[in-house]
Amino acid sequence: MQLDLSGLFAFLLPLIASAGASDFGMNLPKDLILKPGDQIISIGDSITQAGGYLRDVDQTLAALHPELKLPKIINVGIGGQKAEDLIKRFQNDVIDRKPAVVTISIGINDVWHRAGKPHDPKVLAEYWSNVNEMVTKAEAAGIKVILLTPTVIHEDLNTAENGRLKIYVEAMKRIARDRKTTLIDLHRLFNVAIEHRPKDVANPKKWLTGDGVHMNPEGDALMAIGMLRGLGIHRASISKPLPKPAAAPAK
């Protein structure tokens, strides 16, 4: 059964309205960047592998633009991976498949797996280098890149992990500035949503996630809103009830 995405979008959009266009991302397209039949590939860690936000994007694109006949997003997320793992398989999993668009979502494990250890500038530098190299490879192959900043590690924004995560977010944003690459600041959106979290939420620590990291339907919908904007879907289109899919022709 499909979730009521229109309801989730309508619930979440007012909460993040204060983020504003300038904080939503960088180098956002003015209009839809997809053409008929364009393939999207999404690479990342277990959040991508779970696929919830990608299914939301697929459902929304099919409803808003059925004329494009877009194939389902190819999900090449693998649990537990860091930027250093993605770069090793980027050629096979992304470049060789010749998509029109690739989304890159990575950074949670680069921080989470090293929690409790002192910040290592070399690790951060390698993260920047690996993400930058993926952008270089994709753009050289004519693939449009959308960078998705890492979300949150626990829904308490004052944790040490979230403090360190900001450094990695800034590293990805630096790439977007230098390369004029489209970037959606999911970290900012999650922060704003959490700051404006409704007071009647049953479990504030598990409102957008099931365990502080991996998404529940609300978290997936928030990620989908960001990705849709990166693809050029206007906020006004996301805020309206989604058209119902056309009925299959009778046999």
C-alpha positions in Angstrom: 0.0 0.0 0.0 1.3 3.4 -0.9 1.7 6.0 1.8 -0.2 9.3 1.7 2.7 11.3 0.4 0.6 14.4 -0.2 -0.3 14.3 3.5 3.3 13.9 4.6 4.5 16.6 2.3 1.8 19.0 3.4 2.7 18.3 7.1 6.4 18.7 6.7 6.7 21.7 4.3 5.4 24.3 6.8 7.9 23.1 9.4 10.8 23.7 7.1 9.5 26.9 5.5 11.8 28.9 7.7 14.8 27.3 6.1 14.3 29.6 3.1 15.6 29.2 -0.4 19.2 30.2 0.5 19.5 27.5 3.1 17.7 24.8 1.1 20.7 24.1 -1.1 23.0 25.4 -3.7 22.8 25.8 -7.5 19.2 24.6 -7.6 17.7 24.1 -11.1 15.0 26.5 -12.0 13.0 23.8 -13.8 12.9 20.0 -14.1 16.2 18.6 -15.4 14.8 15.3 -16.6 13.9 14.3 -20.1 11.8 11.4 -21.3 13.3 8.1 -20.2 16.1 9.6 -18.1 17.7 7.2 -15.6 18.5 8.3 -12.1 21.0 6.4 -10.0 21.3 6.9 -6.2 24.5 5.9 -4.4 25.0 6.0 -0.7 24.9 4.0 2.5 22.2 2.1 4.4 19.8 5.1 4.3 19.9 4.9 0.5 19.9 1.1 0.5 16.6 1.1 2.5 15.2 3.0 -0.4 12.2 4.7 1.3 13.0 8.2 0.1 13.7 6.9 -3.4 10.4 5.2 -3.6 8.8 8.5 -2.6 10.6 10.3 -5.4 9.6 7.6 -7.9 6.0 7.9 -6.8 6.0 11.7 -7.0 7.7 11.8 -10.4 5.3 9.3 -11.9 2.3 11.3 -10.6 3.5 14.7 -11.7 5.2 13.7 -15.0 3.7 10.5 -16.4 4.5 11.8 -19.9 8.2 11.3 -19.2 7.9 7.5 -18.7 10.8 7.6 -16.3 12.3 4.3 -15.2 12.5 3.5 -11.5 15.5 4.9 -9.7 18.4 2.5 -9.6 19.4 2.1 -5.9 23.1 1.3 -5.4 23.2 2.1 -1.7 25.1 -0.3 0.5 24.9 -0.4 4.3 27.8 0.6 6.4 29.7 2.4 3.6 31.7 5.6 3.8 32.9 7.9 1.0 36.1 5.8 0.8 34.0 2.8 -0.2 31.8 4.6 -2.7 34.7 5.9 -4.7 36.0 2.3 -5.2 32.8 1.2 -6.9 31.7 4.4 -8.5 32.9 3.4 -12.0 31.0 0.1 -12.0 27.9 1.1 -10.1 27.4 4.6 -11.7 29.5 5.6 -14.6 29.3 2.3 -16.6 25.5 2.4 -16.3 25.4 5.8 -18.1 22.6 7.5 -16.1 21.4 11.0 -16.8 21.5 11.9 -13.1 23.3 10.6 -10.0 22.6 11.5 -6.4 25.4 11.1 -3.9 24.4 10.8 -0.2 27.2 9.9 2.1 28.8 11.1 5.4 26.8 9.5 8.2 29.2 6.6 8.6 32.3 8.7 8.0 31.4 10.3 11.4 29.3 7.6 13.2 31.9 4.8 12.8 34.5 7.0 14.3 32.4 8.3 17.2 34.4 8.5 20.4 37.7 9.1 18.6 39.3 12.5 18.3 38.5 14.4 15.1 41.1 13.5 12.5 41.7 16.2 9.8 43.1 13.6 7.5 39.9 11.6 7.6 37.9 14.8 6.7 40.4 15.6 3.9 39.9 12.1 2.5 36.2 12.5 2.6 36.4 15.8 0.7 38.8 14.2 -1.8 36.6 11.1 -2.4 33.3 13.1 -2.9 35.1 15.6 -5.1 36.5 12.7 -7.2 33.0 11.2 -7.7 31.7 14.6 -8.9 34.7 14.9 -11.3 34.1 11.4 -12.7 30.4 11.9 -13.1 30.6 15.3 -14.8 33.4 14.0 -17.1 30.9 11.3 -18.2 28.1 13.9 -18.8 26.1 12.8 -15.8 24.3 15.5 -13.8 25.3 15.4 -10.1 23.1 16.1 -7.1 24.9 16.1 -3.7 22.7 15.3 -0.6 24.4 16.4 2.6 24.3 13.8 5.5 21.1 14.1 7.6 21.5 13.6 11.4 23.0 11.2 13.9 20.3 11.1 16.6 17.4 13.6 16.7 19.2 15.5 19.5 21.0 18.2 17.7 23.4 18.8 20.6 25.1 15.4 20.3 28.9 15.3 19.7 28.2 13.3 16.5 25.9 16.0 15.1 28.5 18.6 16.0 31.2 16.8 14.0 28.8 16.0 11.2 28.5 19.8 10.5 32.2 19.7 9.5 31.5 17.1 6.9 28.4 18.9 5.7 30.6 22.0 5.2 33.1 19.9 3.2 30.4 18.8 0.8 29.1 22.4 0.5 32.6 23.6 -0.3 32.6 21.1 -3.3 29.3 22.4 -4.4 30.5 26.0 -4.3 33.7 25.3 -6.1 32.2 23.1 -8.7 28.8 24.8 -9.0 27.2 21.4 -8.4 23.6 21.1 -7.3 23.5 20.5 -3.5 20.5 19.8 -1.3 21.3 20.6 2.3 19.3 17.8 4.0 21.3 18.4 7.2 19.8 21.9 7.4 16.3 20.7 6.5 16.4 18.0 9.3 17.8 20.5 11.8 15.0 23.0 11.0 12.3 20.3 11.1 13.6 19.0 14.4 13.7 22.6 15.8 10.1 23.0 14.8 9.0 19.5 15.8 5.3 19.4 17.0 5.0 19.3 20.7 2.6 16.3 20.6 5.1 13.9 18.9 4.9 10.6 20.8 8.6 10.0 20.8 10.8 13.1 20.0 13.9 10.9 19.7 12.3 8.8 16.9 10.1 11.3 15.0 12.0 11.3 11.7 14.0 8.1 12.3 13.5 4.7 13.7 16.8 4.6 15.5 18.2 8.1 15.3 19.8 7.5 11.9 17.6 5.3 9.6 14.5 6.9 8.3 10.8 6.3 9.1 8.1 7.5 6.7 8.4 11.1 7.9 12.2 11.1 7.4 11.9 9.5 4.0 9.4 12.1 2.9 11.7 15.0 4.1 14.6 13.5 2.2 12.3 13.1 -0.9 11.3 16.8 -0.7 14.9 17.7 -0.9 15.8 15.4 -3.7 12.7 16.5 -5.7 13.9 20.1 -5.4 17.3 19.1 -6.6 15.6 17.6 -9.7 13.9 20.8 -10.4 10.4 20.1 -9.0 9.0 23.3 -7.7 8.0 23.6 -4.1 4.5 24.6 -5.2 4.1 21.2 -7.0 5.2 19.3 -4.0 2.8 21.1 -1.7 -0.3 20.2 -3.8 -2.1 16.9 -3.6 -0.5 14.5 -6.0 -2.5 13.4 -9.0 -3.7 9.8 -8.9 -1.9 7.5 -11.3 -3.8 6.8 -14.5 -5.7 3.5 -14.4 -4.2 0.6 -16.3 -6.0 0.0 -19.6 -8.5 -2.9 -19.5 -7.3 -6.1 -21.1 
